[in-house]
Amino acid sequence: MTETHVDAPATGAAAPPPGPARHPAPAKAALLLLRGRTLVVLVLLVVFFSAISSEYLTQSNLILMTKHVAINAILAIGVTFVILTGGIDLSVGSIAGLAGMVAGGLLFKGLNVPGGTVFFSAAVVILIGIAVGALVGAVNGLVITRFKVAPFIATLGMLYVARGLAQLHSNGGTYPDLSGTPARGNEGFHFIGVDSLLGIPVAVWIMIVVAAAAIVVTTKTPFGRRIFAVGGNERAAILAGIRVNRIKIAVYVISGACAALAGLLLTSELGAAYPDTATTYELNAIAAAVLGGTALSGGRGTVIGTVMGAFVIGFLSDGLVLVGVSTFWQSVVKGAVIVFAVITEQAQQRLQSSLTKRTS
């Protein structure tokens, strides 16, 4: 009698290799679209408003919109340095207002010293204004690093302090005429905010220079690599020997200097210094950075993306004004754009993680 034997499966036998990931191409296409979302949104905005208004894409309007973008872009570039380290700077709008008031006071009434009043040249006034912004940024950095105050709270407090100092500078008044006089040697302040070079506003040239410098710093220097390291994993950065506190103070100094420069451009364009200049501009700056792909958690982002985000915010705002949308609805749309930016940034990170796990 023959017996039939059935071989049992070998225990511990290797499982068959997993098959290829399902539909990787659509996922990769979606990731590519999310990464380029700022450019896509910008193109859609231009197409949409051009279809509604024939004035939108005229040369004069494009130059005007780009000039408006320049101020917010410079603010946003400074804020990007801070966000890359995992921080936040809510004080940039107030710093811009304070720098504008300091410059306005020096141009309009000079500096009282023993023996008389000293008037500085426009170039020196600009440098003093930027130095004021850098100093306020340094205070932010010191409060955050030395006293361990959360960046949100520290810069929120500075928002009120800087705005209050701007109002105290003139007792709430305005410095109305900043054109200067030949006798005082302080003419030329209008150059940075009003004049043009080769048909392009000087403010736009300044934005290009600031953006180019920021790109070089963040991508080509050890300092830039340390910024990303601090934002990516602060504990690991400390163990790697990076002086984290110095990096944090430095980025707040950069943010303050950029804010001051933006405030000086705005003051020059207006031809007068107002204590409430650049109110709520910090929201536009943060929105531009986030929309451009800078992660609020730190460690991820690009200056180019931030500049493109500033173009989206600026072109959207000017487009809404051009087609007659009320300021109330403009606020609603801006808020929705900020929420959209955060949602898409999170969606990009989730999809990136999913693809990484799938290929590993």
Contacts in CASP RR format, 6 or more apart in sequence:
PFRMAT RR
TARGET T0000
AUTHOR 0000-0000-0000
METHOD contacts of the structure
MODEL  1
MTETHVDAPATGAAAPPPGPARHPAPAKAALLLLRGRTLVVLVLLVVFFS
AISSEYLTQSNLILMTKHVAINAILAIGVTFVILTGGIDLSVGSIAGLAG
MVAGGLLFKGLNVPGGTVFFSAAVVILIGIAVGALVGAVNGLVITRFKVA
PFIATLGMLYVARGLAQLHSNGGTYPDLSGTPARGNEGFHFIGVDSLLGI
PVAVWIMIVVAAAAIVVTTKTPFGRRIFAVGGNERAAILAGIRVNRIKIA
VYVISGACAALAGLLLTSELGAAYPDTATTYELNAIAAAVLGGTALSGGR
GTVIGTVMGAFVIGFLSDGLVLVGVSTFWQSVVKGAVIVFAVITEQAQQR
LQSSLTKRTS
21 358 0 8 1.000
21 359 0 8 1.000
24 355 0 8 1.000
24 358 0 8 1.000
27 351 0 8 1.000
27 354 0 8 1.000
27 355 0 8 1.000
27 358 0 8 1.000
28 355 0 8 1.000
30 351 0 8 1.000
31 348 0 8 1.000
31 351 0 8 1.000
31 352 0 8 1.000
31 355 0 8 1.000
33 40 0 8 1.000
34 344 0 8 1.000
34 347 0 8 1.000
34 348 0 8 1.000
34 351 0 8 1.000
35 348 0 8 1.000
37 344 0 8 1.000
37 348 0 8 1.000
38 291 0 8 1.000
38 292 0 8 1.000
38 293 0 8 1.000
38 305 0 8 1.000
38 308 0 8 1.000
38 309 0 8 1.000
38 312 0 8 1.000
39 308 0 8 1.000
41 291 0 8 1.000
41 312 0 8 1.000
42 308 0 8 1.000
42 309 0 8 1.000
42 311 0 8 1.000
42 312 0 8 1.000
42 315 0 8 1.000
45 312 0 8 1.000
45 315 0 8 1.000
45 316 0 8 1.000
45 319 0 8 1.000
46 56 0 8 1.000
46 57 0 8 1.000
46 315 0 8 1.000
49 56 0 8 1.000
49 315 0 8 1.000
49 319 0 8 1.000
49 322 0 8 1.000
49 323 0 8 1.000
50 56 0 8 1.000
50 57 0 8 1.000
52 323 0 8 1.000
53 319 0 8 1.000
53 322 0 8 1.000
53 323 0 8 1.000
55 61 0 8 1.000
55 322 0 8 1.000
56 319 0 8 1.000
56 322 0 8 1.000
61 318 0 8 1.000
61 322 0 8 1.000
63 199 0 8 1.000
63 200 0 8 1.000
63 201 0 8 1.000
64 318 0 8 1.000
65 314 0 8 1.000
65 315 0 8 1.000
65 318 0 8 1.000
65 319 0 8 1.000
66 201 0 8 1.000
66 204 0 8 1.000
66 311 0 8 1.000
67 201 0 8 1.000
67 203 0 8 1.000
67 204 0 8 1.000
67 269 0 8 1.000
68 314 0 8 1.000
68 317 0 8 1.000
68 318 0 8 1.000
69 207 0 8 1.000
69 310 0 8 1.000
69 311 0 8 1.000
69 313 0 8 1.000
69 314 0 8 1.000
69 315 0 8 1.000
70 201 0 8 1.000
70 203 0 8 1.000
70 204 0 8 1.000
70 206 0 8 1.000
70 207 0 8 1.000
70 265 0 8 1.000
71 203 0 8 1.000
71 262 0 8 1.000
71 263 0 8 1.000
71 265 0 8 1.000
71 266 0 8 1.000
71 281 0 8 1.000
72 262 0 8 1.000
72 281 0 8 1.000
72 284 0 8 1.000
72 285 0 8 1.000
72 288 0 8 1.000
72 310 0 8 1.000
72 313 0 8 1.000
72 314 0 8 1.000
73 207 0 8 1.000
73 210 0 8 1.000
73 211 0 8 1.000
73 288 0 8 1.000
73 306 0 8 1.000
73 307 0 8 1.000
73 310 0 8 1.000
73 311 0 8 1.000
74 206 0 8 1.000
74 207 0 8 1.000
74 210 0 8 1.000
74 258 0 8 1.000
74 261 0 8 1.000
74 262 0 8 1.000
74 265 0 8 1.000
75 92 0 8 1.000
75 93 0 8 1.000
75 96 0 8 1.000
75 258 0 8 1.000
75 259 0 8 1.000
75 262 0 8 1.000
75 278 0 8 1.000
75 281 0 8 1.000
75 282 0 8 1.000
75 284 0 8 1.000
75 285 0 8 1.000
76 284 0 8 1.000
76 285 0 8 1.000
76 286 0 8 1.000
76 288 0 8 1.000
76 289 0 8 1.000
76 306 0 8 1.000
76 307 0 8 1.000
76 309 0 8 1.000
76 310 0 8 1.000
77 210 0 8 1.000
77 211 0 8 1.000
77 214 0 8 1.000
77 258 0 8 1.000
77 303 0 8 1.000
77 306 0 8 1.000
77 307 0 8 1.000
78 89 0 8 1.000
78 92 0 8 1.000
78 214 0 8 1.000
78 251 0 8 1.000
78 254 0 8 1.000
78 255 0 8 1.000
78 256 0 8 1.000
78 258 0 8 1.000
78 259 0 8 1.000
78 285 0 8 1.000
79 89 0 8 1.000
79 92 0 8 1.000
79 255 0 8 1.000
79 258 0 8 1.000
79 282 0 8 1.000
79 285 0 8 1.000
79 286 0 8 1.000
79 289 0 8 1.000
79 306 0 8 1.000
80 214 0 8 1.000
80 289 0 8 1.000
80 294 0 8 1.000
80 301 0 8 1.000
80 303 0 8 1.000
80 306 0 8 1.000
81 214 0 8 1.000
81 218 0 8 1.000
81 227 0 8 1.000
81 251 0 8 1.000
81 254 0 8 1.000
81 255 0 8 1.000
82 88 0 8 1.000
82 89 0 8 1.000
82 151 0 8 1.000
82 251 0 8 1.000
82 252 0 8 1.000
82 254 0 8 1.000
82 255 0 8 1.000
83 286 0 8 1.000
83 289 0 8 1.000
83 290 0 8 1.000
83 294 0 8 1.000
83 295 0 8 1.000
83 296 0 8 1.000
83 298 0 8 1.000
84 218 0 8 1.000
84 227 0 8 1.000
84 228 0 8 1.000
84 231 0 8 1.000
84 251 0 8 1.000
84 294 0 8 1.000
84 298 0 8 1.000
84 299 0 8 1.000
84 300 0 8 1.000
84 301 0 8 1.000
85 227 0 8 1.000
85 230 0 8 1.000
85 231 0 8 1.000
85 247 0 8 1.000
85 248 0 8 1.000
85 251 0 8 1.000
85 298 0 8 1.000
85 299 0 8 1.000
86 151 0 8 1.000
86 230 0 8 1.000
86 231 0 8 1.000
86 232 0 8 1.000
86 296 0 8 1.000
86 297 0 8 1.000
86 298 0 8 1.000
86 299 0 8 1.000
87 151 0 8 1.000
87 248 0 8 1.000
87 298 0 8 1.000
88 151 0 8 1.000
88 152 0 8 1.000
88 155 0 8 1.000
88 286 0 8 1.000
88 296 0 8 1.000
89 140 0 8 1.000
89 151 0 8 1.000
89 155 0 8 1.000
89 252 0 8 1.000
89 255 0 8 1.000
89 256 0 8 1.000
89 259 0 8 1.000
89 282 0 8 1.000
90 152 0 8 1.000
90 155 0 8 1.000
90 156 0 8 1.000
90 158 0 8 1.000
90 159 0 8 1.000
90 282 0 8 1.000
91 136 0 8 1.000
91 137 0 8 1.000
91 140 0 8 1.000
91 155 0 8 1.000
91 156 0 8 1.000
91 157 0 8 1.000
91 158 0 8 1.000
91 159 0 8 1.000
91 161 0 8 1.000
91 162 0 8 1.000
91 256 0 8 1.000
91 259 0 8 1.000
91 282 0 8 1.000
92 255 0 8 1.000
92 256 0 8 1.000
92 258 0 8 1.000
92 259 0 8 1.000
92 262 0 8 1.000
92 281 0 8 1.000
92 282 0 8 1.000
92 285 0 8 1.000
93 159 0 8 1.000
93 162 0 8 1.000
93 259 0 8 1.000
93 263 0 8 1.000
93 278 0 8 1.000
93 279 0 8 1.000
93 280 0 8 1.000
93 281 0 8 1.000
93 282 0 8 1.000
93 285 0 8 1.000
94 158 0 8 1.000
94 159 0 8 1.000
94 160 0 8 1.000
94 161 0 8 1.000
94 162 0 8 1.000
94 163 0 8 1.000
94 164 0 8 1.000
94 166 0 8 1.000
94 278 0 8 1.000
94 282 0 8 1.000
95 133 0 8 1.000
95 136 0 8 1.000
95 137 0 8 1.000
95 158 0 8 1.000
95 162 0 8 1.000
95 256 0 8 1.000
95 259 0 8 1.000
95 260 0 8 1.000
96 259 0 8 1.000
96 260 0 8 1.000
96 262 0 8 1.000
96 263 0 8 1.000
96 266 0 8 1.000
96 277 0 8 1.000
96 278 0 8 1.000
96 281 0 8 1.000
97 162 0 8 1.000
97 163 0 8 1.000
97 166 0 8 1.000
97 263 0 8 1.000
97 267 0 8 1.000
97 274 0 8 1.000
97 275 0 8 1.000
97 276 0 8 1.000
97 277 0 8 1.000
97 278 0 8 1.000
98 132 0 8 1.000
98 133 0 8 1.000
98 136 0 8 1.000
98 162 0 8 1.000
98 163 0 8 1.000
98 165 0 8 1.000
98 166 0 8 1.000
98 169 0 8 1.000
98 260 0 8 1.000
99 129 0 8 1.000
99 130 0 8 1.000
99 132 0 8 1.000
99 133 0 8 1.000
99 259 0 8 1.000
99 260 0 8 1.000
99 261 0 8 1.000
99 263 0 8 1.000
99 264 0 8 1.000
99 267 0 8 1.000
100 129 0 8 1.000
100 166 0 8 1.000
100 260 0 8 1.000
100 263 0 8 1.000
100 264 0 8 1.000
100 266 0 8 1.000
100 267 0 8 1.000
100 273 0 8 1.000
100 277 0 8 1.000
101 166 0 8 1.000
101 169 0 8 1.000
101 170 0 8 1.000
101 175 0 8 1.000
101 273 0 8 1.000
101 274 0 8 1.000
101 275 0 8 1.000
101 277 0 8 1.000
102 128 0 8 1.000
102 129 0 8 1.000
102 132 0 8 1.000
102 169 0 8 1.000
103 125 0 8 1.000
103 126 0 8 1.000
103 128 0 8 1.000
103 129 0 8 1.000
103 178 0 8 1.000
103 189 0 8 1.000
103 264 0 8 1.000
103 267 0 8 1.000
103 273 0 8 1.000
104 125 0 8 1.000
104 175 0 8 1.000
104 178 0 8 1.000
104 267 0 8 1.000
104 273 0 8 1.000
105 169 0 8 1.000
105 170 0 8 1.000
105 175 0 8 1.000
105 273 0 8 1.000
106 119 0 8 1.000
106 120 0 8 1.000
106 125 0 8 1.000
106 128 0 8 1.000
106 186 0 8 1.000
107 119 0 8 1.000
107 122 0 8 1.000
107 125 0 8 1.000
107 175 0 8 1.000
107 178 0 8 1.000
107 180 0 8 1.000
107 186 0 8 1.000
107 189 0 8 1.000
108 175 0 8 1.000
108 176 0 8 1.000
108 177 0 8 1.000
108 178 0 8 1.000
108 273 0 8 1.000
109 117 0 8 1.000
109 175 0 8 1.000
110 117 0 8 1.000
110 118 0 8 1.000
110 119 0 8 1.000
110 120 0 8 1.000
111 117 0 8 1.000
111 118 0 8 1.000
111 119 0 8 1.000
111 120 0 8 1.000
119 184 0 8 1.000
119 185 0 8 1.000
119 186 0 8 1.000
120 128 0 8 1.000
120 186 0 8 1.000
121 185 0 8 1.000
121 186 0 8 1.000
122 180 0 8 1.000
122 186 0 8 1.000
122 187 0 8 1.000
122 188 0 8 1.000
122 189 0 8 1.000
122 191 0 8 1.000
125 186 0 8 1.000
125 189 0 8 1.000
126 189 0 8 1.000
126 192 0 8 1.000
126 264 0 8 1.000
129 260 0 8 1.000
129 264 0 8 1.000
130 257 0 8 1.000
130 260 0 8 1.000
130 261 0 8 1.000
130 264 0 8 1.000
131 260 0 8 1.000
132 260 0 8 1.000
133 256 0 8 1.000
133 257 0 8 1.000
133 259 0 8 1.000
133 260 0 8 1.000
134 253 0 8 1.000
134 256 0 8 1.000
134 257 0 8 1.000
134 260 0 8 1.000
136 158 0 8 1.000
136 162 0 8 1.000
136 256 0 8 1.000
137 158 0 8 1.000
137 252 0 8 1.000
137 253 0 8 1.000
137 255 0 8 1.000
137 256 0 8 1.000
137 257 0 8 1.000
138 249 0 8 1.000
138 252 0 8 1.000
138 253 0 8 1.000
139 158 0 8 1.000
140 151 0 8 1.000
140 154 0 8 1.000
140 155 0 8 1.000
140 158 0 8 1.000
140 252 0 8 1.000
140 255 0 8 1.000
140 256 0 8 1.000
141 154 0 8 1.000
141 248 0 8 1.000
141 249 0 8 1.000
141 252 0 8 1.000
141 253 0 8 1.000
142 249 0 8 1.000
143 149 0 8 1.000
143 154 0 8 1.000
143 158 0 8 1.000
144 150 0 8 1.000
144 151 0 8 1.000
144 154 0 8 1.000
144 248 0 8 1.000
144 252 0 8 1.000
145 245 0 8 1.000
145 248 0 8 1.000
145 249 0 8 1.000
146 245 0 8 1.000
159 282 0 8 1.000
163 275 0 8 1.000
163 276 0 8 1.000
163 279 0 8 1.000
164 275 0 8 1.000
166 275 0 8 1.000
166 276 0 8 1.000
166 277 0 8 1.000
167 173 0 8 1.000
167 275 0 8 1.000
169 275 0 8 1.000
170 273 0 8 1.000
170 275 0 8 1.000
172 275 0 8 1.000
173 275 0 8 1.000
174 272 0 8 1.000
174 273 0 8 1.000
174 274 0 8 1.000
174 275 0 8 1.000
175 272 0 8 1.000
175 273 0 8 1.000
176 272 0 8 1.000
177 271 0 8 1.000
177 272 0 8 1.000
178 189 0 8 1.000
178 190 0 8 1.000
178 267 0 8 1.000
178 268 0 8 1.000
178 271 0 8 1.000
178 272 0 8 1.000
178 273 0 8 1.000
179 187 0 8 1.000
179 188 0 8 1.000
179 189 0 8 1.000
179 190 0 8 1.000
179 271 0 8 1.000
180 186 0 8 1.000
180 187 0 8 1.000
180 188 0 8 1.000
180 189 0 8 1.000
181 187 0 8 1.000
189 268 0 8 1.000
189 271 0 8 1.000
190 268 0 8 1.000
190 271 0 8 1.000
191 202 0 8 1.000
191 268 0 8 1.000
192 202 0 8 1.000
192 203 0 8 1.000
192 206 0 8 1.000
192 264 0 8 1.000
192 265 0 8 1.000
192 268 0 8 1.000
193 201 0 8 1.000
193 202 0 8 1.000
193 203 0 8 1.000
193 265 0 8 1.000
193 268 0 8 1.000
193 269 0 8 1.000
194 202 0 8 1.000
194 268 0 8 1.000
194 269 0 8 1.000
194 271 0 8 1.000
195 201 0 8 1.000
195 202 0 8 1.000
196 202 0 8 1.000
197 205 0 8 1.000
203 265 0 8 1.000
203 269 0 8 1.000
206 261 0 8 1.000
206 265 0 8 1.000
207 307 0 8 1.000
210 258 0 8 1.000
210 261 0 8 1.000
211 303 0 8 1.000
211 304 0 8 1.000
211 307 0 8 1.000
214 303 0 8 1.000
215 302 0 8 1.000
215 303 0 8 1.000
215 304 0 8 1.000
217 223 0 8 1.000
217 224 0 8 1.000
218 224 0 8 1.000
218 227 0 8 1.000
218 228 0 8 1.000
218 302 0 8 1.000
218 303 0 8 1.000
223 247 0 8 1.000
223 250 0 8 1.000
226 237 0 8 1.000
226 242 0 8 1.000
226 247 0 8 1.000
227 247 0 8 1.000
227 251 0 8 1.000
227 299 0 8 1.000
228 299 0 8 1.000
229 236 0 8 1.000
229 237 0 8 1.000
229 240 0 8 1.000
229 242 0 8 1.000
230 237 0 8 1.000
230 242 0 8 1.000
230 244 0 8 1.000
230 247 0 8 1.000
230 248 0 8 1.000
230 299 0 8 1.000
231 237 0 8 1.000
231 297 0 8 1.000
231 298 0 8 1.000
231 299 0 8 1.000
232 298 0 8 1.000
232 299 0 8 1.000
232 300 0 8 1.000
234 244 0 8 1.000
237 244 0 8 1.000
238 244 0 8 1.000
262 278 0 8 1.000
262 281 0 8 1.000
263 277 0 8 1.000
263 278 0 8 1.000
266 277 0 8 1.000
266 278 0 8 1.000
267 273 0 8 1.000
267 277 0 8 1.000
270 277 0 8 1.000
283 334 0 8 1.000
283 338 0 8 1.000
284 310 0 8 1.000
284 313 0 8 1.000
284 314 0 8 1.000
284 334 0 8 1.000
286 338 0 8 1.000
287 309 0 8 1.000
287 313 0 8 1.000
287 334 0 8 1.000
287 335 0 8 1.000
287 337 0 8 1.000
287 338 0 8 1.000
287 341 0 8 1.000
288 306 0 8 1.000
288 307 0 8 1.000
288 309 0 8 1.000
288 310 0 8 1.000
288 312 0 8 1.000
288 313 0 8 1.000
289 306 0 8 1.000
289 309 0 8 1.000
290 296 0 8 1.000
290 338 0 8 1.000
290 341 0 8 1.000
290 342 0 8 1.000
290 345 0 8 1.000
291 309 0 8 1.000
291 312 0 8 1.000
291 313 0 8 1.000
291 337 0 8 1.000
291 338 0 8 1.000
291 341 0 8 1.000
292 301 0 8 1.000
292 302 0 8 1.000
292 305 0 8 1.000
292 306 0 8 1.000
292 308 0 8 1.000
292 309 0 8 1.000
292 312 0 8 1.000
292 341 0 8 1.000
293 300 0 8 1.000
293 301 0 8 1.000
293 302 0 8 1.000
293 305 0 8 1.000
293 306 0 8 1.000
293 341 0 8 1.000
293 345 0 8 1.000
293 348 0 8 1.000
294 300 0 8 1.000
294 301 0 8 1.000
294 302 0 8 1.000
294 305 0 8 1.000
294 306 0 8 1.000
295 301 0 8 1.000
295 345 0 8 1.000
295 349 0 8 1.000
296 342 0 8 1.000
312 337 0 8 1.000
313 334 0 8 1.000
313 337 0 8 1.000
316 333 0 8 1.000
316 334 0 8 1.000
316 337 0 8 1.000
317 330 0 8 1.000
317 334 0 8 1.000
319 325 0 8 1.000
320 329 0 8 1.000
320 330 0 8 1.000
320 333 0 8 1.000
321 330 0 8 1.000
325 333 0 8 1.000
END
